[in-house]
């Protein structure tokens, strides 16, 4: 499980899409969300869009591995998504915020946690304004939230600065490739050598 977090405007979603396209056996986890669909988004592809009452029911029935309220909307990852990927031997990429990532750690979920940083606050605000989708109030709220999120970045396993998109993508590919080669994840490769018991 690879968990990627970032403040809004840091380029997290675009980088995650690139990772899915670049790496085999890596699947995007599709979160549940109570917000309205944006133009071009598809239900079941970008998010599972559900009503707040349905989301609350999932919380009460303990069907979520993590969930959080972000910018007034609820987002969460289904436990079934994690177990299905584990059973199938597929690496899962979670594009979630700091609240959700912290819940996964507190619930003893094993994973690799990566935080995407903007070059600085000025560049982050510039990117938010260039999107042209948010009001001034929303931009200011996102900037305030960004400061809170960046203050949590110290407990992530990796920090990647997205000052250049291609460099950031290469860093993320390198992280995932290295983590897949860790000894504890590749012990099965030694079985054919140990089976003979020969030195």
N, C-alpha and C positions, 0 to 999 in steps of 0.2 A: 504494500500500500504506500503510494507516494502522495503526500499531502502538500499542496502548494497554496500559500496564502500571500496576500499583498493588499496594500491600500488601493481603493478605487482609483483607476487611472494609471497604475504602474505597469499595465500590460500583461497581467496574469492570464486572462482568458485567451488572448492571442497566442501567448507562449504555450499554453496548454494544448491548443489546437495543433500547433506545430509539432509538439511532442508526440501526439497521437498519430500524426501523419508520418513522423520520422522513425518511430520505433516499433518493432514487431511485438506482439503479445502484450500490448499496453492498451487498456480500455478506459475510456472516460467514465467516471461515475456520474450519473445524472441525478442531480439533487431534486428534492421536492421544494416548491416555492409557492407562496401565496400572492405574489405580486402579479400584475397584469403582464401579458406578453408584450414585448417590444416588437417593432416592425422587423419582419424577417425571421423572428424566432418561431420554432416549432415545438409543440407539446410532445414530450417523449424524446426529443432530440437535444434541445437546449436545457430544458427543465421539465419536470412533471408539474404542470400548473394545477394547483388544487385550491379549493376554498379554505378559508381560515378554520372553519368548523371541522373539516376533514383532517387538517393538519393537527388540530388540537386532539382529535380522536387518536391519531397515530402516537402522539406524546403519551396520552393516558394509557394506551395499550402497549407502551414500551417497544414500539416498532422502529424507533430511530436510534442509530448509533451515535448521532450528534445532531443538535439543532441550535439555531440562534436567531435572534431578531436583529436584522440589519437594515438600517434606514427605514424602519417602520414596517418591514415585511419579514415573514418567517421563512427560513431555509433549513433544510435538513437532509441527512443521508440515511436511507433505509438500512437496517441491519441485514436484510435479505440481500442487498446489493453486495455487501462485504462478504457474506458467507458464500453466495453463489460464485463470486470471483475466486475465492480461496479454493472452493471445491473443484473448480474448473482449471486451477493452476494458472490463472491469468493475473497479471499485475494490474492494479487499479490506480487510476490517477484521480485524486480528489481536489477540486478547485473550491476551497472553502475558506471562511474567515478565521480569525484568531480564536474566537469563542468556540467554534466547532472543533478546531484543532486541539485546543486545550481539553475539551471534553473527551476526545479520542484518547489522549495521553492519560487522563485521569481514569478512564475506563479500561486502561491497560491494553489498548489496541496497539499491536506492533506495526510500526511504519517508519517511513523516512520523511522528515518534516523540513520543507524548504520555504524560505521567505523571500519574496521578490521585492527589492527596494528600488524606488526611483533614484535618479542621480542626486536630487535635492528637492526641497519643498517648492522652490520656484518653478522647476521643471514639471513637477506634479500638477501644480495649479494651472500651468500653461496647457498641459495635456487635457485636463478636465474642461477648460474653456474651449479648446479647439474641437472637442467632441460636439459642441453645440446642442446638447440634449438636456442640459440642466439649467435651472434658474440660479440666480445669484445666491439665494438662500441655501439651495441644495449644494452648490459648490462649496460654500463656507462650512456647511455641515460635514461634507466629505473631507475637507481639509482638517477639520477638528478631529474627526474620526481617524484620519490617517496618522495624526500624532499619537493617538492612543494605541493604534495597531502597531506602529513602529516601535513603541516602547516595550512591546511584547516580543520583538523579534529575537532577543538574546537567547531564548530557550529553544529556538529551532536548530536543527542539525546543520543546516547550510543557509548562507545568505548569498543571494545573487543580485547584483546591481544591473538593472535594465537601462543602461545608458546607450547601448547599441543593441538592437534587437537580435541580430545574428550572433553576436558574442554571448548574449544572455542565453539564447537557444542552445548554443554549443556547450555552455557551462551546465545547463540542465541535462542535456544528453549525456555528458560526461559523468554527472552525478548518478544518474539512473544506471548507466553501464557499469560503473564501479560498484554500486550497491548490489547489482545482480551477480557480481563475481565474489562477493564476500564469502569467506569460508563456511560460515554457518548456514548460508543459503545454497551452497553447492556441494555439500557432503555426499550427495548421491553420486557425484562424478567419481568418487573414490571406490565405490562399491565393487566395480569390476576388477580393481587392482587388489583390494583386500580379500576378495572371495577366494583367490588362489592360496593366500597365505604364504606366498613365496617372497623371499628377499633377494 
